[in-house]
Amino acid sequence: MILFSHVNYSYQKGTSALKDISFHISKGEFAFLVGASGAGKTSILKLIFRETVAGTGRVAVLGRDLTRMRRREVPYLRRQIGVVYQDFRLLPEKTVAENVAFALEVIEAGAKEVKRQVPRVLNLVGLGDKGERYPHQLSGGEQQRVALARALVNNPPLLICDEPTGNLDPDTSWQIISLLNQINLLGTTVLIATHDKDVVDRMNRRVIELQVGRLVRDDSKGVYSHEA
Amino acid sequence: MKLKNLSYYVKEAATGIWRNRLMSLASVIVVVLTLLILGAFTLINLNIQAVTDEIKGQVEVVAYLEEEAETYEEVGRLREELRGLEGVQQVTFVSRDEALERLRERLGDKAGITEGLERNPLPASFEIRPQDPEHTAILAEAISQLEGIESVDYGQQLVEQLLAFSRSVELFSYTVIVFLGVISLFLIANTIKLTVYSRRRQIGIMKFVGATDWFIRWPFILEGIFLGLFGALFTYLLLLAGYGILYHRASAWLYQNFLSVQMVVPELAGRELLKFLFVTGAGIGAVGSAISLRRFLKV
């Protein structure tokens, strides 16, 4: 599903962000990407999402070699990957249902498809009755559920989350992570970049740890940090 | 552009215009100002064109005959030679008597002064109409070389001044049109930049959910085109009304007092304007937003 092989990446010349990163995430896995701010978590997500391209080494996602992918193919890659960000990124002037529908409309899905998929994902994330609300009328946890619904509406095989619980209190965080776990059980591969120790320790799933651009640990049933 | 997405693009473009209505209004006003000047120049050009065409059509070379050439045979020979010259459309012979008669007609009440003449002092002549007025000078030169021709006259200065004037008006208005066109491009680009800025969040989402570059661009291109077309519509109505008023006030006066020049009728001028304004307006809008997208929409 995701393959990194000896990947080096630097923002500009000189400042190295990732050094010799190699790992592999299989279909159906649930993995955390942990490390302090600036350790390189976001760089890895950007490489998977092809917002940036590796300097050297190979990045393959969903069987495609991203280092050789053409610009105009990128949108089609992204349709296969759901993303959730820390800041939700919802459109305030659109309702919950419209926000979710928007993701389908802009990839030129038909009206029928929109009508069928939007209620399905809203029910999946537990917001079946809040489709007509506006984002500002929802709590932070509910807004993140909307973002999650939007990420899933196109049935992507891969879901990546960048600090999905960063703006949420512990209880709400746990609800979101549980939801992500459920989604994983339905067959979606899930990769979560986080520095939320509680969540990682409680889940006890695969943990890939980064320290200043290097991969220092890859445990199949890990906790956030050994030192802690 | 896929047709099934058209309604989405149009809806988004309209939303963009409405949401930034103040800025949209400002850019429509600027487009109107630009197109007003462009349109006014077009109207002026159209009329100058009509006047020059009219006068060009009246241009002719008058070739005066030497006295010895005024025999029946010689006139016949010259007529044939003139007709044989390249670029000659029509040849008319004016005899001495006809020339005098024309003079009397032109003098009207004062025709009496010709009564005292012992003999007719006017020479016989040929009036030669050229096919292309631009080549009048060359034709006149060739005619003056013919045997039996005393001198030629073709209102040299009038023709040349008129042609030079129409050329410089054309050049000047093209310069102004290019200059103003660049200004309105810049202003449309700026308006689209604001729309892009106010929609940066939406554009970001579109990118990460996998919308194609062109799917993201089209609404902005259409928004630019709509702004240009609105501008063209207002300009068209303003200019048509203005020209109509001018035409009714000035046309008859011009015809009586100034050459025998006629203004282009509003219906015809309107048709010319319509094409010009709408094509230019839409073009300015599309190119303006394309410039903006190149610089500000990193897809």
HADDOCK unambig.tbl for C-alpha pairs under 7 A between the chains (distance, minus, plus):
assign (segid A and resid 75 and name CA) (segid B and resid 210 and name CA) 4.10 0.50 0.50
assign (segid A and resid 75 and name CA) (segid B and resid 211 and name CA) 5.79 0.50 0.50
assign (segid A and resid 75 and name CA) (segid B and resid 212 and name CA) 5.54 0.50 0.50
assign (segid A and resid 76 and name CA) (segid B and resid 210 and name CA) 6.10 0.50 0.50
assign (segid A and resid 78 and name CA) (segid B and resid 208 and name CA) 6.45 0.50 0.50
assign (segid A and resid 78 and name CA) (segid B and resid 209 and name CA) 6.09 0.50 0.50
assign (segid A and resid 78 and name CA) (segid B and resid 210 and name CA) 4.81 0.50 0.50
assign (segid A and resid 79 and name CA) (segid B and resid 209 and name CA) 5.92 0.50 0.50
assign (segid A and resid 79 and name CA) (segid B and resid 210 and name CA) 4.94 0.50 0.50
assign (segid A and resid 91 and name CA) (segid B and resid 202 and name CA) 6.74 0.50 0.50
assign (segid A and resid 103 and name CA) (segid B and resid 209 and name CA) 5.93 0.50 0.50
assign (segid A and resid 106 and name CA) (segid B and resid 206 and name CA) 6.55 0.50 0.50
assign (segid A and resid 106 and name CA) (segid B and resid 211 and name CA) 5.40 0.50 0.50
assign (segid A and resid 107 and name CA) (segid B and resid 210 and name CA) 6.34 0.50 0.50
assign (segid A and resid 107 and name CA) (segid B and resid 211 and name CA) 4.98 0.50 0.50
